[in-house]
Amino acid sequence: MTPSPVELFCRRFPGRSPAYLVEAPGRVNLIGEHTDYNGYPVLPMALDRAIRVALATRDDGRIVARSPLAAYGERAFDLAREIAPSPTGDWANYLKAAAQGLVAHYGKGVVWRGFDAAVTGDVPSGAGLSSSSALVVATALALLAANRRAMPLMELADLLADAERYVGTAGGGMDQAVCLRAVRGHALRIDFFPLAVEPVPMPPGVSVVVANSLVRAEKTGAALLKYNRRPLECRLATLLIAGVIGRRTGADLAAARRLADVGPARLSALLSRDEWERVVFDEILAEESYTKGQVAAALGTDVPSLDRTALALRDGSAFPEPTDGFRLRRRVRHVIREAERVQAATRALREGDVVELGRLMDASHASCRDDYQISTPELDALVEIMREAGALGARLTGAGFGGCAVALVRTEDERAVLDAVRHRYFGERLGLRESPPAEYGRWEDVLFATTAGPGAKVTQLGLT
């Protein structure tokens, strides 16, 4: 039996007792993939699994974190406005992202106390279930608790979405918002710019099955380039759409930064929905792929300027030219259609129409596979198996390129879907009949049914 975070703390910091326990859940996104950073809503729910941190305040400004997980050794660093990153992929970077974000937010003159922490949890890593963001949130809440500070949760979610760029990901704010603001038994409709949340009850009689493809969905190295390519492609498309429609209509779209800024709803006073589709897909983004030179020419600039203004990465370098070109048309088509599916899915949940929600999840997966091109053969196989076993709908969840598939199932069909995935995917396809690979833990860590869990919380355990 896995020891509790408190027991782990006492083992790893002999003679000390933890003062706080922080729990920050992972999440599964029901629908709305890669829409958040484009300014469109998402519809995730928190898992009933969490990253857990037991901590005691130190007298200095140092954070020391220890974990029982074999891949995670002890990490320690000092709090500062500029904290040097660890090597790419190191788990310490998520701790540092939260710490640097908070220290910078509060500014000069604030004295911070660090903490000793035992970090554990049951959110699988590299599975697209937001274990990394849960760790960032847990670290931030731990640091606030250690210093007896409080921050409004929505403000903290916004801050941590920006802070997580420390690790090099160019995502939106979905993961942090659902981690902090989730409500048990509810999905969470999240809108952006400004950030707003609305709990939407999950209908009775259904649950969610999550299956790990065992293809790791890491946001490091080559995988990070694949992930960051999509936000950059959307950025390029936004600039092109804003330029053409602005010139044609005389509208001032110079401030457009996201696809939602130039989408059909925002520009409805200038173009009807059908006109917007025709202009964008048949004229502005008519080609299947674009080179940097083509994009630069269409924007009236040159490639070096494009690299500096639209394609700059965190380290100052420019995003490399994809061998298959920038797929702007497909990316925009996915984002616009996916945003509409989120709206429809929200209505379906409010009305208890699980059949319609399932249909929308199926359509979302097809779009993620064909237009956003973030699926894998393994995820496609999982989705097909789940549907054939009786799921109402199934799709990949998370950033893609691996990780998990998620299915909406009636409670009475839950066991059939779990058994089908266990035998047909893990057994027949992967040859895993006795147990998953050791680094993935137990069967219940790679294949499980869940219901919507609560958001993050801090529990005071003793005197600080």
Residue, then its C-alpha position, 0 to 999 in steps of 0.5 A: m500500500t502506498p504511504s500517505p504524503v504525511e508518512l513520506f514526509c516524516r520518512r524523508f525529513p526525520g524529526r520534522s512534521p508537516a504543517y500543510l497538505v496540498e492536493a492539486p488534481g489532474r484533469v481530463n479534457l472532455i472537449g475543446e482541444h487547443t482552443d484555449y490559447n486561441g481565445y476559445p472555451v474548453l470543457p474539462m473536468a478534474l480527476d479524482r486523482a491528484i499531486r500531493v505535497a506535504l510540507a513544513t516551512r523553513d527559516d530560509g528561502r530555500i525549497v527542498a523537494r523529495s519524492p518516492l518516485a524512482a525518476y524523481g530525485e531530491r531537488a533544491f533551489d533558492l527563491a529569487r526573481e530569476i531562478a536558473p532552470s534545470p536541464t530540459g525535462d527535469w521535474a524541478n522546472y515545474l517547481k521553479a516555474a511556480a516559485q519564480g512566477l510568485v516571487a516576480h508577481y509580489g515584487k521587490g521587498v518581499v521576504w520569502r520563506g522556503f519549505d521542505a516537501a514530500v511530493t507524491g500523487d497518483v496522476p500519471s505523468g506524460a499521459g496528457l492528464s496535466s500532472s505537470s500543471a498540477l505540480v505547478v499549482a501544488t507548488a504555488l499553493a505550498l509556497l503561499a501557505a508557507n508564507r501565510r499569503a493568499m491570492p484569489l484563485m482566478e488571479l492565481a490561475d492566470l499567473l500560473a498559466d504565464a509562469e508555466r512558460y518557464v518550462g517552454t510550453a506555449g499553452g493556454g490557461m485551461d489546466q491551471a483554471v480547472c485544477l484550482r476551480a473544479v467542482r465535484g460532480h461538474a465539468l468546468r466550462i472555461d472561457f479566456f481573455p478574460l478568464a471565467v469559469e462556469p461549473v456544468p453538472m455531469p448527468p447521472g448515470v455516466s462516467v468517464v473512462v481514461a486509457n493511457s496509450l503508453v505513448r508518452a506525451e512529453k512537452t520536451g525536446a522534439a515533442l516540444l517543437k511539435y506542440n509549440r508549432r500549433p500555437l505558432e501556426c494559429r498566430l500566423a493565420t491570425l495575422l493573415i486573416a486580420g491583415v486581409i479582412g482589415r484592409r477589405t473592410g477598413a476595420d482596425l484589426a491590428a491588435a488581433r492576437r488570437l484566432a478568436d479575435v478574427g473569428p466569425a463571431r467577433l467579426s459578425a458585424l463585418l461578415s456573415r458566418d458563410e462569408w467569413e468561411r468563404v473569405v478565410f478558407d477559399e481566399i486567405l488560406a486557400e493553400e494546404s501549406y505555406t513556407k515562411g517566405q509565402v507568409a512573410a510576403a503575404l504580410g508585407t514583410d521579410v523572413p527575418s522580421l517574421d522570425r523575430t515577431a511571430l516565430a520567436l521561441r523562448d530561447g530567442s531562436a526562430f521556429p524552424e521551417p517545417t518540412d511539410g510547411f505551415r498547415l494554416r488552413r487545417r489548424v484554423r478549421h479545427v479551432i473554429r469547429e472545435a470552439e463550436r463543438v464546445q458550445a454545443a457540448t455545454r448545451a448538451l450537458r445542461e440538457g443531460d443529452v449524453v448521446e449528443l455529447g458523445r457524438l461531439m466527442d467523436a467529431s472532435h477526435a476526427s478533427c484532432r486527427d485530420d486537421y490539427q494532426i495531433s493524434t497517433p495510431e495508438l490513440d486512434a486504436l484506443v478510440e475505436i476500441m472504446r466506441e465498439a465496446g459501447a462508449l457514447g463517444a471517445r477522443l484523445t485528450g490533452a495536447g496529443f502526440g500520445g497520452c490518453a484517450v477518454a470515453l464517455v460511457r453509461t455506468e452499465d457499460e463501464r466494465a465492458v469498455l474497460d475490459a475491451v481496452r484491457h484485452r484488445y489494446f493492452g493485450e492483443r495490440l501491445g502484448l501486455r497481459e500480466s501487467p503494464p511496463a514497470e514505469y507506468g505502475r499498476w493497471e489502475d494507473v493506465l486504465f480507469a474509470t473516473t467521475a468529476g473531482p474537486g479542485a485543489k485544496v490546502t489543509q493545515l495539519g499543525l503549527t507552522 
